[in-house]
Amino acid sequence: MSSSLVVKNNFDILRILLAVLVFYFHMGIETQNEYLMYVPGGVAVHCFFVISGYLIVKSYLKRKPLSTYVKSRFLRIYPLYFIVITTAFIFGYLHYSDSFTSYLNNGAAKYLASNYLLANFLQPTLPGLFEHNFQPFVNAALWTIKIEVMFYVCVPIIYGVLNKKLDNKKLTILLGVLSVCCFYLVQYLIKYHDLPASINRQLPSMLVFFMLGAYWNFAEPKFLKPWHLLLLIPTVLFLQSWFVIYAFAVSFMVYVIVFKFKPITVSKRIGDISYGIYIWHFPILQTLIMYGFFENIYKGAAIATVLVFSFAMVSWHCIESKLVVRH
């Protein structure tokens, strides 16, 4: 997601803050730290979805060729994703005690294939790696990437095909409503038919967040004021069980932060490092935990923060920024 799509806003700084929240949330979970576990990582993910809904639809509606849209989305997500997956695969083999053939047969080949295809849920672990950590997952943050990509695929269908029957504004509202209905239907099935709760963290249930962001392209909530943040933040934190209210509160909170406050510019020396933070932090955390650096939470957190930001900055300046498709 390139912030060049819009001007005079806080998208860049907000995305970095959201990525950091997810980073520290996972730190709390994986170290079972009683304080960091309460960092609102789930809220941060939903905020990312809202931001994507706005920016990706805005990009598509510029009416550039579909090939340009596909190329820009692919280059923004997949190259660094590929590198992270491959790096973990190699790192896992270096910590494997048997032959390379045994490594592949015991799950590494399935890990590589399924993760390259964005289906990390099929094989989230590597043989022998992180098996003594709280969770043995290589990169538990990747579940959202497939949702993002599915949304990228849906955008040309929604705003290039379906809008032939219904205008963009009404279509966005309709899909948002259908997503909410799906959420409550799945919630019922989870409660009374023992389906896994994780199903409701996928599309189409999560589509409402994308649609709320997308809707800003057709009718902005200009009635919102900066002081509304004082109401929106507690609503987001404490009314998550009221799904519809929560979803609107998340989208309004993002809008207020992005458009209603004085823009904070992220230095070019730092760059757009939010994706790098998001995609590198989990394997770095798992590695430091495996090596015992988190026996002291302060030491572990400090080292992890330096490493994650360093990897993110190198990734942006050496890989991501070179692949951005200019519109």
Sequence and secondary structure as in RCSB ss.txt:
>XXXX:A:sequence
MSSSLVVKNNFDILRILLAVLVFYFHMGIETQNEYLMYVPGGVAVHCFFVISGYLIVKSYLKRKPLSTYVKSRFL
RIYPLYFIVITTAFIFGYLHYSDSFTSYLNNGAAKYLASNYLLANFLQPTLPGLFEHNFQPFVNAALWTIKIEVM
FYVCVPIIYGVLNKKLDNKKLTILLGVLSVCCFYLVQYLIKYHDLPASINRQLPSMLVFFMLGAYWNFAEPKFLK
PWHLLLLIPTVLFLQSWFVIYAFAVSFMVYVIVFKFKPITVSKRIGDISYGIYIWHFPILQTLIMYGFFENIYKG
AAIATVLVFSFAMVSWHCIESKLVVRH
>XXXX:A:secstr
  GGGS SS HHHHHHHHHHHHHHHHHHHHHT TTGGGS HHHHHHHHHHHHHHHHHHHHTT   HHHHHHHHHH
HHHHHHHHHHHHHHHHHHHT  S HHHHIIIIIHHHHHHHHTT GGG    TTSSTTSSS  S GGGHHHHHHHH
HHHHHHHHHHTGGGTS HHHHHHHHHHHHHHHHHHHHHHHHHH   GGGGGSTTTTHHHHHHHHGGGTS  TT  
GGGHHHHHHHHHH TTSHHHHHHHHHHHHHHHHHSS      TTT S HHHHHHHHHHHHHHHHHTTGGGSHHHH
HHHHHHHHHHHHHHHIIIIIHHH    
